[in-house]
């Protein structure tokens, strides 16, 4: 196993924080990609803080339930 860093929150009231993530070892058919910079899009914030109250979709999937 290898460890990488991701961003996460423990609940909707918590701030995003750097979190270690355990990854499986690369297989022969995998490709390793180095990411130097990334951003947080607004839909990521919706997943952490449910801003969709009263809307017909699930916070877990962010896709329409109909």
C-alpha atoms as one frame of an Amber mdcrd trajectory, in Angstrom:
protein
   0.000   0.000   0.000   1.065   3.553  -0.610  -0.109   6.729   1.049  -1.152
   9.911  -0.721  -2.807  13.093   0.510  -6.393  14.105  -0.131  -8.784  16.693
   1.251 -11.754  15.771   3.393 -14.079  16.768   6.204 -15.452  14.630   9.002
 -18.889  16.276   8.883 -20.746  19.193   7.297 -19.676  21.609  10.056 -15.972
  20.801   9.739 -13.463  22.603   7.557 -11.683  20.768   4.751  -8.316  19.428
   5.855  -5.460  17.438   4.388  -6.060  13.743   5.010  -3.800  10.754   4.315
  -5.372   8.213   1.955  -4.135   4.630   1.649  -3.889   3.512  -1.984  -3.238
   0.066  -3.358   0.094  -0.573  -5.037   0.278   0.129  -8.742  -0.360  -2.820
 -11.027   1.476  -3.355 -14.319  -1.465  -1.884 -16.269  -1.754   1.262 -14.068
  -0.397   4.689 -14.857   1.109   6.906 -12.139   0.314  10.604 -12.549   1.861
  13.367 -10.457  -0.557  16.176  -9.574   1.156  19.344  -8.415  -1.908  21.581
  -8.094  -5.638  21.098  -7.891  -8.690  23.131  -7.008 -11.887  22.694  -5.093
 -14.955  23.207  -7.224 -18.249  24.439  -5.840 -19.874  21.006  -6.235 -17.184
  19.623  -3.898 -18.363  22.099  -1.271 -21.972  20.985  -1.855 -20.902  17.412
  -1.088 -19.446  18.506   2.264 -22.091  21.056   3.238 -25.571  20.091   2.024
 -26.755  23.225   0.217 -29.450  21.362  -1.700 -32.193  21.306   0.967 -35.574
  20.791  -0.657 -34.119  19.741  -4.002 -35.006  16.360  -5.569 -31.493  14.904
  -5.536 -29.356  13.102  -3.041 -26.422  14.778  -1.315 -24.446  11.547  -1.676
 -24.796  11.259  -5.447 -25.505  14.870  -6.517 -27.613  13.434  -9.328 -31.357
  13.778  -9.868 -33.484  11.230  -8.023 -36.212  11.288 -10.717
